[in-house]
């Protein structure tokens, strides 16, 4: 199959009836074939991601398995990727609690792994620290529109003089945007201009910067990671995987018309997404100086089922969710999983360990998300009105329904610390892995995206 030609049985000018949606992950490549007319899956499959050779080998194998038996010709492909470490972003801002924090929130919403945040006027040591973080992209922010321009001017000049060669997205004070993007461009820095992420104090405007980061990811990062020979893979990829998933979460929340949260337990990280309805906190006395991001994502890099399993145990002990002999036994099991990430839980004992690690990872991740520490929100994120909690990740997708249900029920029953967790949420597992597919289809096939998510994420 290749991109661009039409399925069999379709006349000239008729719309596509099927679409291939694929997520090329760090470990597995997941493919969903979507019937665009009905908004349902027509096929699905996964295959190991072939980072060691060429990611197209694993992608083509997964697509072949997902389309086996389907009477199709060539259909459009929609691909997202987190292979090769995904998108690594550094944020350089004016002040740590305002514009730098606003930039960090925007970076997370764009599907990036924020590897470094610098604030204030960059010195030699600061620039060395940014380099050491090995970002794929730098998000340069600072100053409200019409506000301080000295700091962002200093930082742009510093990058220009340092012969910085990684892409920069400028999303700071618009009054000096043309001047500073010109300065960077003349110095050979690949620079993209976006609207200010914090045009006024308390107003967070992520959309333009999020779009610019996505464009830079597609133009510079995918090809630069050398995941594939030739240009075909770079042409296929449309978004970083977390960006596509957040878009899918947003579509689902708009379809349901209420607050929504997603906990995605992976092998290396546990991601939490939430979409909240703006309320009086957006303008009232509790207003965030760095603005409120009502559609947010956090990444817990120390919480995961395999590579980061020991971090789950450490975090659970710190949170007083584990103690005594259980923590010692679970620490030993977590170390085995970190040492052998391909370990499969094939008996009841190992499955029970997986369930316990998954429960702790999801619980700690949602606690952190609700507290606001991971997003820098002073008042935390109020999840009390969340109507639906969606579980995702291989450990939940491939588990028996009773196990995944136990994990999510435990998360919702965790009120020990008094943080604002959901009061009366229904639960569902993204067993068919449609959140990423819905996000990939949202722009060109919005009706199909809504129908797909509504059909496959129905609560019982």
C-alpha positions as a Markdown table, in Angstrom:
| # | Residue | x | y | z |
|---|---|---|---|---|
| 1 | Unk | 0.0 | 0.0 | 0.0 |
| 2 | Unk | 1.1 | 3.6 | -0.6 |
| 3 | Unk | -0.2 | 7.0 | 0.2 |
| 4 | Unk | -2.4 | 8.8 | -2.2 |
| 5 | Unk | -4.2 | 6.3 | -4.5 |
| 6 | Unk | -7.8 | 5.3 | -4.1 |
| 7 | Unk | -9.5 | 2.1 | -2.7 |
| 8 | Unk | -11.0 | -0.3 | -5.2 |
| 9 | Unk | -14.6 | 0.1 | -6.0 |
| 10 | Unk | -14.6 | 3.9 | -5.7 |
| 11 | Unk | -15.4 | 6.0 | -8.6 |
| 12 | Unk | -13.5 | 9.1 | -9.7 |
| 13 | Unk | -14.0 | 12.0 | -7.3 |
| 14 | Unk | -15.7 | 9.9 | -4.7 |
| 15 | Unk | -14.4 | 10.3 | -1.1 |
| 16 | Unk | -12.2 | 7.7 | 0.6 |
| 17 | Unk | -14.1 | 5.1 | 2.5 |
| 18 | Unk | -11.2 | 3.7 | 4.5 |
| 19 | Unk | -8.2 | 5.3 | 6.1 |
| 20 | Unk | -5.1 | 3.8 | 7.8 |
| 21 | Unk | -4.2 | 5.4 | 11.1 |
| 22 | Unk | -0.8 | 4.4 | 12.6 |
| 23 | Unk | 1.1 | 5.2 | 15.7 |
| 24 | Unk | 4.8 | 4.4 | 15.4 |
| 25 | Unk | 5.8 | 4.0 | 19.1 |
| 26 | Unk | 9.1 | 3.4 | 20.7 |
| 27 | Unk | 8.3 | -0.3 | 21.2 |
| 28 | Unk | 5.3 | -1.2 | 19.1 |
| 29 | Unk | 3.6 | 0.2 | 15.9 |
| 30 | Unk | -0.2 | 0.2 | 16.2 |
| 31 | Unk | -2.4 | 0.4 | 13.2 |
| 32 | Unk | -6.2 | 1.0 | 13.0 |
| 33 | Unk | -8.1 | 0.9 | 9.7 |
| 34 | Unk | -11.1 | 3.2 | 10.0 |
| 35 | Unk | -14.3 | 3.0 | 8.0 |
| 36 | Unk | -14.8 | 6.7 | 7.5 |
| 37 | Unk | -18.5 | 6.4 | 6.6 |
| 38 | Unk | -19.5 | 4.4 | 9.6 |
| 39 | Unk | -16.9 | 5.7 | 12.0 |
| 40 | Unk | -15.8 | 2.2 | 13.2 |
| 41 | Unk | -12.7 | 0.1 | 12.9 |
| 42 | Unk | -12.5 | -2.1 | 9.9 |
| 43 | Unk | -9.2 | -3.7 | 11.0 |
| 44 | Unk | -6.4 | -3.4 | 13.5 |
| 45 | Unk | -3.0 | -4.9 | 14.2 |
| 46 | Unk | 0.4 | -4.1 | 15.8 |
| 47 | Unk | 4.0 | -5.1 | 15.1 |
| 48 | Unk | 7.3 | -4.4 | 16.9 |
| 49 | Unk | 8.8 | -1.0 | 15.9 |
| 50 | Unk | 11.9 | -1.6 | 13.9 |
| 51 | Unk | 14.0 | 1.3 | 15.1 |
| 52 | Unk | 17.2 | -0.8 | 14.7 |
| 53 | Unk | 16.8 | -1.1 | 11.0 |
| 54 | Unk | 14.1 | 1.1 | 9.4 |
| 55 | Unk | 10.8 | 2.0 | 11.1 |
| 56 | Unk | 9.0 | 1.5 | 7.8 |
| 57 | Unk | 9.6 | -2.3 | 8.0 |
| 58 | Unk | 7.5 | -2.5 | 11.2 |
| 59 | Unk | 4.9 | 0.0 | 9.9 |
| 60 | Unk | 4.4 | -1.8 | 6.6 |
| 61 | Unk | 4.1 | -5.2 | 8.5 |
| 62 | Unk | 1.5 | -3.8 | 10.9 |
| 63 | Unk | -0.5 | -2.2 | 8.0 |
| 64 | Unk | -0.4 | -5.5 | 6.0 |
| 65 | Unk | -1.7 | -7.4 | 9.0 |
| 66 | Unk | -4.5 | -4.8 | 9.7 |
| 67 | Unk | -5.7 | -4.8 | 6.1 |
| 68 | Unk | -5.5 | -8.6 | 5.6 |
| 69 | Unk | -8.8 | -9.8 | 4.2 |
| 70 | Unk | -10.1 | -6.3 | 3.4 |
| 71 | Unk | -11.1 | -5.5 | -0.1 |
| 72 | Unk | -9.2 | -2.3 | -0.5 |
| 73 | Unk | -6.7 | -0.8 | -2.9 |
| 74 | Unk | -4.5 | 2.0 | -1.7 |
| 75 | Unk | -6.0 | 4.3 | 1.0 |
| 76 | Unk | -4.7 | 7.5 | 2.7 |
| 77 | Unk | -2.4 | 7.0 | 5.6 |
| 78 | Unk | -2.4 | 9.1 | 8.8 |
| 79 | Unk | 0.7 | 8.5 | 10.9 |
| 80 | Unk | 2.0 | 9.8 | 14.3 |
| 81 | Unk | 5.3 | 8.9 | 15.9 |
| 82 | Unk | 7.1 | 8.9 | 19.2 |
| 83 | Unk | 9.9 | 6.6 | 18.0 |
| 84 | Unk | 13.4 | 7.6 | 18.7 |
| 85 | Unk | 12.4 | 9.4 | 21.9 |
| 86 | Unk | 9.7 | 11.6 | 20.4 |
| 87 | Unk | 10.0 | 15.4 | 20.5 |
| 88 | Unk | 12.4 | 16.8 | 22.9 |
| 89 | Unk | 11.7 | 20.5 | 23.8 |
| 90 | Unk | 13.7 | 23.1 | 25.8 |
| 91 | Unk | 11.8 | 26.3 | 26.9 |
| 92 | Unk | 13.7 | 29.6 | 27.4 |
| 93 | Unk | 11.5 | 32.2 | 29.1 |
| 94 | Unk | 11.6 | 35.5 | 31.0 |
| 95 | Unk | 10.5 | 34.5 | 34.5 |
| 96 | Unk | 10.3 | 31.0 | 36.0 |
| 97 | Unk | 6.8 | 31.3 | 37.4 |
| 98 | Unk | 5.2 | 33.2 | 34.5 |
| 99 | Unk | 6.3 | 33.0 | 30.9 |
| 100 | Unk | 8.7 | 30.0 | 31.3 |
| 101 | Unk | 5.9 | 28.1 | 33.0 |
| 102 | Unk | 3.5 | 29.1 | 30.3 |
| 103 | Unk | 5.9 | 27.9 | 27.6 |
| 104 | Unk | 6.3 | 24.6 | 29.5 |
| 105 | Unk | 2.6 | 24.0 | 29.5 |
| 106 | Unk | 2.3 | 24.8 | 25.8 |
| 107 | Unk | 5.2 | 22.4 | 25.0 |
| 108 | Unk | 3.4 | 19.6 | 26.8 |
| 109 | Unk | 0.2 | 20.3 | 25.0 |
| 110 | Unk | 2.1 | 20.1 | 21.7 |
| 111 | Unk | 3.2 | 16.6 | 22.5 |
| 112 | Unk | 6.7 | 17.4 | 23.5 |
| 113 | Unk | 8.8 | 15.9 | 26.3 |
| 114 | Unk | 10.1 | 19.1 | 28.0 |
| 115 | Unk | 13.7 | 18.3 | 28.8 |
| 116 | Unk | 14.8 | 21.7 | 30.1 |
| 117 | Unk | 13.3 | 25.0 | 31.3 |
| 118 | Unk | 15.6 | 28.1 | 31.5 |
| 119 | Unk | 14.4 | 31.5 | 32.8 |
| 120 | Unk | 15.9 | 35.0 | 32.8 |
| 121 | Unk | 18.9 | 36.2 | 30.8 |
| 122 | Unk | 21.0 | 33.3 | 29.5 |
| 123 | Unk | 24.6 | 33.2 | 30.6 |
| 124 | Unk | 27.3 | 30.9 | 29.4 |
| 125 | Unk | 26.4 | 28.2 | 32.0 |
| 126 | Unk | 22.7 | 28.4 | 31.1 |
| 127 | Unk | 23.5 | 27.9 | 27.4 |
| 128 | Unk | 25.7 | 24.9 | 28.2 |
| 129 | Unk | 22.8 | 23.4 | 30.2 |
| 130 | Unk | 20.4 | 23.9 | 27.3 |
| 131 | Unk | 22.9 | 22.2 | 25.0 |
| 132 | Unk | 23.4 | 19.3 | 27.5 |
| 133 | Unk | 19.6 | 18.6 | 27.5 |
| 134 | Unk | 19.8 | 17.8 | 23.7 |
| 135 | Unk | 16.5 | 19.4 | 22.7 |
| 136 | Unk | 15.2 | 18.9 | 19.2 |
| 137 | Unk | 13.4 | 22.3 | 19.4 |
| 138 | Unk | 13.7 | 25.4 | 21.5 |
| 139 | Unk | 10.6 | 27.4 | 22.5 |
| 140 | Unk | 11.7 | 31.0 | 23.0 |
| 141 | Unk | 9.1 | 33.0 | 25.1 |
| 142 | Unk | 9.1 | 36.0 | 27.3 |
| 143 | Unk | 7.3 | 39.2 | 27.9 |
| 144 | Unk | 3.6 | 40.0 | 27.4 |
| 145 | Unk | 2.8 | 42.0 | 24.2 |
| 146 | Unk | 3.9 | 45.5 | 24.9 |
| 147 | Unk | 5.8 | 44.4 | 28.1 |
| 148 | Unk | 9.4 | 43.5 | 28.8 |
| 149 | Unk | 11.5 | 43.0 | 25.6 |
| 150 | Unk | 15.0 | 43.2 | 27.1 |
| 151 | Unk | 15.2 | 39.6 | 28.3 |
| 152 | Unk | 13.9 | 37.9 | 25.2 |
| 153 | Unk | 16.1 | 40.2 | 23.0 |
| 154 | Unk | 19.1 | 39.2 | 25.1 |
| 155 | Unk | 18.3 | 35.5 | 24.8 |
| 156 | Unk | 17.7 | 35.6 | 21.1 |
| 157 | Unk | 21.0 | 37.5 | 20.6 |
| 158 | Unk | 22.7 | 34.9 | 22.7 |
| 159 | Unk | 21.4 | 32.0 | 20.6 |
| 160 | Unk | 22.3 | 33.9 | 17.4 |
| 161 | Unk | 25.9 | 34.5 | 18.6 |
| 162 | Unk | 26.3 | 30.9 | 19.8 |
| 163 | Unk | 25.6 | 29.7 | 16.2 |
| 164 | Unk | 22.6 | 27.6 | 17.5 |
| 165 | Unk | 21.5 | 25.2 | 14.8 |
| 166 | Unk | 18.5 | 23.4 | 16.3 |
| 167 | Unk | 15.1 | 24.8 | 15.3 |
| 168 | Unk | 13.7 | 27.7 | 17.4 |
| 169 | Unk | 10.0 | 28.6 | 17.8 |
| 170 | Unk | 9.6 | 32.2 | 18.7 |
| 171 | Unk | 6.4 | 32.7 | 20.8 |
| 172 | Unk | 7.1 | 35.7 | 22.9 |
| 173 | Unk | 6.5 | 39.5 | 22.9 |
| 174 | Unk | 5.0 | 40.3 | 19.5 |
| 175 | Unk | 6.4 | 43.8 | 19.5 |
| 176 | Unk | 9.9 | 42.5 | 18.8 |
| 177 | Unk | 8.9 | 39.3 | 17.0 |
| 178 | Unk | 9.9 | 40.5 | 13.5 |
| 179 | Unk | 13.2 | 42.0 | 14.7 |
| 180 | Unk | 14.3 | 38.9 | 16.7 |
| 181 | Unk | 13.2 | 36.3 | 14.2 |
| 182 | Unk | 15.2 | 38.3 | 11.6 |
| 183 | Unk | 18.2 | 38.4 | 13.9 |
| 184 | Unk | 18.0 | 34.6 | 14.4 |
| 185 | Unk | 17.4 | 33.8 | 10.7 |
| 186 | Unk | 20.3 | 36.0 | 9.6 |
| 187 | Unk | 22.6 | 34.0 | 12.0 |
| 188 | Unk | 21.5 | 30.8 | 10.4 |
| 189 | Unk | 19.2 | 29.6 | 13.1 |
| 190 | Unk | 16.1 | 27.8 | 11.8 |
| 191 | Unk | 13.4 | 29.9 | 13.3 |
| 192 | Unk | 9.6 | 29.8 | 13.1 |
| 193 | Unk | 7.4 | 32.7 | 14.4 |
| 194 | Unk | 4.2 | 32.1 | 16.4 |
| 195 | Unk | 1.8 | 34.3 | 18.4 |
| 196 | Unk | 2.8 | 35.1 | 22.0 |
| 197 | Unk | 1.9 | 32.2 | 24.4 |
| 198 | Unk | 1.2 | 34.8 | 27.1 |
| 199 | Unk | -0.1 | 38.0 | 25.4 |
| 200 | Unk | -1.5 | 39.3 | 28.7 |
| 201 | Unk | -0.9 | 38.3 | 32.3 |
| 202 | Unk | -3.3 | 35.5 | 33.1 |
| 203 | Unk | -4.1 | 34.8 | 29.4 |
| 204 | Unk | -2.5 | 31.6 | 28.0 |
| 205 | Unk | -2.8 | 31.3 | 24.2 |
| 206 | Unk | -1.3 | 27.9 | 23.1 |
| 207 | Unk | -2.8 | 27.2 | 19.7 |
| 208 | Unk | -0.4 | 29.1 | 17.5 |
| 209 | Unk | 2.7 | 27.9 | 19.2 |
| 210 | Unk | 1.4 | 24.4 | 19.4 |
| 211 | Unk | 0.8 | 24.5 | 15.6 |
| 212 | Unk | 4.3 | 25.9 | 15.0 |
| 213 | Unk | 5.9 | 23.2 | 17.2 |
| 214 | Unk | 4.0 | 20.5 | 15.2 |
| 215 | Unk | 5.2 | 22.0 | 11.9 |
| 216 | Unk | 8.8 | 22.1 | 13.1 |
| 217 | Unk | 8.6 | 18.5 | 14.4 |
| 218 | Unk | 7.4 | 17.4 | 11.0 |
| 219 | Unk | 9.9 | 19.5 | 9.0 |
| 220 | Unk | 13.0 | 19.0 | 11.0 |
| 221 | Unk | 12.8 | 16.4 | 13.8 |
| 222 | Unk | 11.3 | 13.3 | 12.1 |
| 223 | Unk | 13.9 | 13.3 | 9.3 |
| 224 | Unk | 16.7 | 14.3 | 11.6 |
| 225 | Unk | 16.3 | 11.2 | 13.8 |
| 226 | Unk | 17.3 | 8.9 | 11.0 |
| 227 | Unk | 14.5 | 6.5 | 11.7 |
| 228 | Unk | 14.2 | 5.5 | 8.1 |
| 229 | Unk | 16.1 | 5.7 | 4.8 |
| 230 | Unk | 14.7 | 8.0 | 2.2 |
| 231 | Unk | 11.8 | 10.5 | 2.7 |
| 232 | Unk | 8.7 | 8.3 | 2.7 |
| 233 | Unk | 8.4 | 8.1 | 6.5 |
| 234 | Unk | 8.9 | 11.8 | 7.0 |
| 235 | Unk | 6.1 | 12.4 | 4.4 |
| 236 | Unk | 3.7 | 10.0 | 6.2 |
| 237 | Unk | 4.1 | 11.4 | 9.7 |
| 238 | Unk | 1.6 | 14.2 | 10.6 |
| 239 | Unk | 2.1 | 14.7 | 14.4 |
| 240 | Unk | 4.0 | 13.6 | 17.5 |
| 241 | Unk | 1.9 | 10.8 | 19.1 |
| 242 | Unk | 1.1 | 12.7 | 22.3 |
| 243 | Unk | -0.1 | 15.6 | 20.2 |
| 244 | Unk | -2.4 | 13.3 | 18.2 |
| 245 | Unk | -3.7 | 11.7 | 21.4 |
| 246 | Unk | -4.5 | 15.1 | 23.0 |
| 247 | Unk | -6.4 | 16.1 | 19.9 |
| 248 | Unk | -8.3 | 12.9 | 20.2 |
| 249 | Unk | -9.0 | 13.6 | 23.8 |
| 250 | Unk | -10.2 | 17.1 | 22.9 |
| 251 | Unk | -12.6 | 15.7 | 20.2 |
| 252 | Unk | -14.0 | 13.1 | 22.7 |
| 253 | Unk | -14.5 | 15.8 | 25.4 |
| 254 | Unk | -16.3 | 18.0 | 22.9 |
| 255 | Unk | -18.5 | 15.1 | 21.8 |
| 256 | Unk | -19.4 | 14.2 | 25.4 |
| 257 | Unk | -19.8 | 17.8 | 26.4 |
| 258 | Unk | -18.1 | 17.5 | 29.8 |
| 259 | Unk | -14.9 | 17.2 | 31.7 |
| 260 | Unk | -12.7 | 14.2 | 30.8 |
| 261 | Unk | -9.4 | 12.6 | 31.9 |
| 262 | Unk | -7.1 | 10.0 | 30.4 |
| 263 | Unk | -4.4 | 7.9 | 32.1 |
| 264 | Unk | -2.0 | 6.3 | 29.6 |
| 265 | Unk | 0.3 | 3.8 | 31.4 |
| 266 | Unk | 3.3 | 3.0 | 29.1 |
| 267 | Unk | 6.5 | 1.1 | 29.5 |
| 268 | Unk | 8.6 | 4.2 | 30.2 |
| 269 | Unk | 6.2 | 7.0 | 31.1 |
| 270 | Unk | 2.7 | 7.5 | 32.4 |
| 271 | Unk | 0.9 | 10.4 | 30.7 |
| 272 | Unk | -2.2 | 12.1 | 32.0 |
| 273 | Unk | -4.5 | 14.2 | 29.8 |
| 274 | Unk | -7.4 | 16.3 | 31.0 |
| 275 | Unk | -10.0 | 18.5 | 29.4 |
| 276 | Unk | -11.8 | 20.8 | 31.8 |
| 277 | Unk | -14.6 | 23.3 | 31.3 |
| 278 | Unk | -13.5 | 26.9 | 31.9 |
| 279 | Unk | -15.1 | 28.5 | 34.9 |
| 280 | Unk | -14.8 | 31.5 | 37.1 |
| 281 | Unk | -11.3 | 30.5 | 38.0 |
| 282 | Unk | -10.2 | 31.8 | 34.6 |
| 283 | Unk | -10.8 | 35.4 | 35.6 |
| 284 | Unk | -11.5 | 35.4 | 39.4 |
| 285 | Unk | -9.3 | 35.9 | 42.3 |
| 286 | Unk | -7.7 | 32.5 | 41.9 |
| 287 | Unk | -6.6 | 33.3 | 38.4 |
| 288 | Unk | -3.2 | 31.8 | 37.4 |
| 289 | Unk | -0.7 | 34.5 | 36.4 |
| 290 | Unk | 0.7 | 32.2 | 33.8 |
| 291 | Unk | -2.8 | 31.4 | 32.5 |
| 292 | Unk | -4.9 | 28.3 | 32.8 |
| 293 | Unk | -4.6 | 25.6 | 30.2 |
| 294 | Unk | -7.9 | 23.9 | 30.2 |
| 295 | Unk | -6.7 | 21.2 | 27.9 |
| 296 | Unk | -3.5 | 19.8 | 29.4 |
| 297 | Unk | -1.1 | 16.9 | 29.4 |
| 298 | Unk | 1.5 | 15.9 | 31.9 |
| 299 | Unk | 4.3 | 13.3 | 31.5 |
| 300 | Unk | 5.6 | 11.3 | 34.5 |
| 301 | Unk | 9.0 | 10.0 | 33.2 |
| 302 | Unk | 9.6 | 8.0 | 36.4 |
| 303 | Unk | 6.4 | 6.0 | 36.2 |
| 304 | Unk | 6.1 | 3.1 | 33.8 |
| 305 | Unk | 5.5 | -0.7 | 33.5 |
| 306 | Unk | 9.0 | -1.7 | 32.3 |
| 307 | Unk | 11.9 | 0.7 | 32.0 |
| 308 | Unk | 10.5 | 2.9 | 34.7 |
| 309 | Unk | 9.0 | 0.3 | 37.0 |
| 310 | Unk | 11.5 | 0.9 | 39.8 |
| 311 | Unk | 10.4 | 4.5 | 39.8 |
| 312 | Unk | 6.8 | 3.5 | 40.4 |
| 313 | Unk | 7.8 | 1.7 | 43.6 |
| 314 | Unk | 9.9 | 4.6 | 44.8 |
| 315 | Unk | 7.1 | 7.1 | 44.1 |
| 316 | Unk | 4.5 | 4.8 | 45.8 |
| 317 | Unk | 6.6 | 4.6 | 48.9 |
| 318 | Unk | 7.0 | 8.4 | 49.0 |
| 319 | Unk | 3.2 | 8.7 | 48.6 |
| 320 | Unk | 2.6 | 6.2 | 51.4 |
| 321 | Unk | 0.8 | 3.8 | 49.1 |
| 322 | Unk | 3.4 | 1.1 | 49.7 |
| 323 | Unk | 5.2 | -0.1 | 52.8 |
| 324 | Unk | 7.0 | -3.0 | 54.4 |
| 325 | Unk | 7.3 | -6.4 | 52.8 |
| 326 | Unk | 5.1 | -5.5 | 49.9 |
| 327 | Unk | 7.4 | -2.7 | 48.8 |
| 328 | Unk | 10.4 | -4.9 | 49.0 |
| 329 | Unk | 8.8 | -7.7 | 47.0 |
| 330 | Unk | 7.4 | -5.2 | 44.4 |
| 331 | Unk | 10.8 | -3.5 | 44.2 |
| 332 | Unk | 12.4 | -6.8 | 43.2 |
| 333 | Unk | 9.7 | -7.5 | 40.6 |
| 334 | Unk | 10.1 | -3.9 | 39.2 |
| 335 | Unk | 13.8 | -4.4 | 38.9 |
| 336 | Unk | 13.2 | -7.6 | 36.8 |
| 337 | Unk | 10.9 | -5.7 | 34.5 |
| 338 | Unk | 13.4 | -2.8 | 34.0 |
| 339 | Unk | 16.2 | -5.3 | 33.3 |
| 340 | Unk | 14.0 | -7.2 | 30.8 |
| 341 | Unk | 11.5 | -4.8 | 29.2 |
| 342 | Unk | 10.3 | -7.5 | 26.9 |
| 343 | Unk | 9.2 | -9.6 | 29.9 |
| 344 | Unk | 5.6 | -10.9 | 29.4 |
| 345 | Unk | 3.3 | -11.6 | 32.4 |
| 346 | Unk | 2.2 | -15.1 | 31.5 |
| 347 | Unk | 1.0 | -16.5 | 34.8 |
| 348 | Unk | -1.4 | -15.3 | 37.5 |
| 349 | Unk | 1.4 | -14.2 | 39.8 |
| 350 | Unk | 3.1 | -12.0 | 37.2 |
| 351 | Unk | -0.2 | -10.6 | 36.1 |
| 352 | Unk | -1.0 | -9.6 | 39.6 |
| 353 | Unk | 2.3 | -7.8 | 39.8 |
| 354 | Unk | 1.6 | -6.0 | 36.6 |
| 355 | Unk | -1.9 | -5.0 | 37.9 |
| 356 | Unk | -0.3 | -3.6 | 41.1 |
| 357 | Unk | 2.4 | -1.7 | 39.3 |
| 358 | Unk | -0.2 | -0.3 | 36.8 |
| 359 | Unk | -2.5 | 0.7 | 39.7 |
| 360 | Unk | 0.3 | 2.6 | 41.5 |
| 361 | Unk | 1.6 | 4.3 | 38.3 |
| 362 | Unk | -1.9 | 5.5 | 37.4 |
| 363 | Unk | -2.7 | 6.6 | 41.0 |
| 364 | Unk | 0.5 | 8.6 | 41.5 |
| 365 | Unk | 0.3 | 10.1 | 38.0 |
| 366 | Unk | -3.3 | 11.3 | 38.5 |
| 367 | Unk | -2.4 | 12.7 | 42.0 |
| 368 | Unk | 0.5 | 14.7 | 40.5 |
| 369 | Unk | -1.7 | 15.9 | 37.6 |
| 370 | Unk | -4.4 | 17.0 | 40.1 |
| 371 | Unk | -2.0 | 18.8 | 42.4 |
| 372 | Unk | -0.7 | 20.8 | 39.5 |
| 373 | Unk | 2.9 | 20.3 | 40.3 |
| 374 | Unk | 3.7 | 18.8 | 36.9 |
| 375 | Unk | 2.0 | 21.7 | 35.1 |
| 376 | Unk | 3.1 | 24.4 | 37.5 |
| 377 | Unk | -0.4 | 25.3 | 38.4 |
| 378 | Unk | -0.6 | 26.9 | 41.8 |
| 379 | Unk | -4.1 | 25.8 | 42.5 |
| 380 | Unk | -3.8 | 22.4 | 40.8 |
| 381 | Unk | -6.3 | 21.0 | 38.4 |
| 382 | Unk | -9.8 | 20.5 | 39.7 |
| 383 | Unk | -10.9 | 17.1 | 38.4 |
| 384 | Unk | -14.0 | 16.7 | 40.5 |
| 385 | Unk | -16.4 | 17.2 | 37.6 |
| 386 | Unk | -14.7 | 14.7 | 35.3 |
| 387 | Unk | -17.4 | 12.5 | 33.8 |
| 388 | Unk | -15.3 | 9.9 | 32.1 |
| 389 | Unk | -11.9 | 8.4 | 33.0 |
| 390 | Unk | -10.3 | 6.6 | 30.1 |
| 391 | Unk | -7.5 | 4.1 | 30.7 |
| 392 | Unk | -4.9 | 3.5 | 28.0 |
| 393 | Unk | -1.6 | 1.8 | 27.5 |
| 394 | Unk | -0.7 | -1.8 | 26.6 |
| 395 | Unk | -1.1 | -3.1 | 30.2 |
| 396 | Unk | -4.7 | -2.1 | 30.2 |
| 397 | Unk | -5.5 | -2.7 | 26.6 |
| 398 | Unk | -4.3 | -6.3 | 26.7 |
| 399 | Unk | -5.6 | -7.1 | 30.2 |
| 400 | Unk | -8.8 | -8.9 | 31.1 |
| 401 | Unk | -11.7 | -6.5 | 31.6 |
| 402 | Unk | -11.8 | -7.2 | 35.4 |
| 403 | Unk | -8.1 | -6.3 | 35.8 |
| 404 | Unk | -8.3 | -3.0 | 33.9 |
| 405 | Unk | -11.5 | -2.2 | 35.7 |
| 406 | Unk | -9.8 | -2.8 | 39.1 |
| 407 | Unk | -6.9 | -0.4 | 38.1 |
| 408 | Unk | -9.3 | 2.4 | 37.2 |
| 409 | Unk | -11.6 | 1.8 | 40.2 |
| 410 | Unk | -8.6 | 2.1 | 42.5 |
| 411 | Unk | -7.6 | 5.4 | 40.9 |
| 412 | Unk | -11.0 | 6.8 | 41.5 |
| 413 | Unk | -11.1 | 5.6 | 45.1 |
| 414 | Unk | -7.9 | 7.4 | 46.0 |
| 415 | Unk | -9.0 | 10.4 | 48.1 |
| 416 | Unk | -6.4 | 10.0 | 50.8 |
| 417 | Unk | -4.7 | 13.4 | 50.2 |
| 418 | Unk | -7.8 | 15.5 | 49.6 |
| 419 | Unk | -6.9 | 16.6 | 46.1 |
| 420 | Unk | -9.6 | 17.2 | 43.6 |
| 421 | Unk | -10.1 | 13.8 | 42.0 |
| 422 | Unk | -13.2 | 12.8 | 40.1 |
| 423 | Unk | -16.3 | 12.4 | 42.3 |
| 424 | Unk | -18.5 | 10.3 | 40.0 |
| 425 | Unk | -16.8 | 9.3 | 36.8 |
| 426 | Unk | -17.5 | 6.4 | 34.6 |
| 427 | Unk | -14.6 | 4.4 | 33.3 |
| 428 | Unk | -13.6 | 2.9 | 30.0 |
| 429 | Unk | -10.4 | 1.4 | 28.5 |
| 430 | Unk | -9.2 | 2.5 | 25.0 |
| 431 | Unk | -8.9 | -1.2 | 24.2 |
| 432 | Unk | -9.0 | -0.6 | 20.4 |
| 433 | Unk | -6.5 | 2.3 | 20.6 |
| 434 | Unk | -8.7 | 4.8 | 18.9 |
| 435 | Unk | -7.7 | 8.0 | 20.7 |
| 436 | Unk | -4.7 | 8.5 | 18.5 |
| 437 | Unk | -6.7 | 7.5 | 15.4 |
| 438 | Unk | -9.4 | 10.0 | 16.3 |
| 439 | Unk | -6.8 | 12.8 | 16.7 |
| 440 | Unk | -5.2 | 12.0 | 13.4 |
| 441 | Unk | -8.5 | 12.1 | 11.6 |
| 442 | Unk | -9.9 | 15.2 | 13.4 |
| 443 | Unk | -8.9 | 17.8 | 10.9 |
| 444 | Unk | -9.8 | 16.2 | 7.6 |
| 445 | Unk | -12.6 | 13.8 | 8.8 |
| 446 | Unk | -14.1 | 15.4 | 11.9 |
| 447 | Unk | -17.4 | 13.5 | 11.7 |
| 448 | Unk | -15.6 | 10.1 | 11.3 |
| 449 | Unk | -13.3 | 11.0 | 14.3 |
| 450 | Unk | -16.3 | 11.8 | 16.5 |
| 451 | Unk | -18.2 | 8.7 | 15.5 |
| 452 | Unk | -15.1 | 6.5 | 16.0 |
| 453 | Unk | -14.4 | 7.8 | 19.5 |
| 454 | Unk | -18.1 | 7.7 | 20.5 |
| 455 | Unk | -18.6 | 4.1 | 19.3 |
| 456 | Unk | -15.4 | 2.5 | 20.6 |
| 457 | Unk | -15.2 | 4.4 | 24.0 |
| 458 | Unk | -18.8 | 3.8 | 25.1 |
| 459 | Unk | -19.1 | 3.1 | 28.8 |
| 460 | Unk | -21.0 | 0.0 | 29.9 |
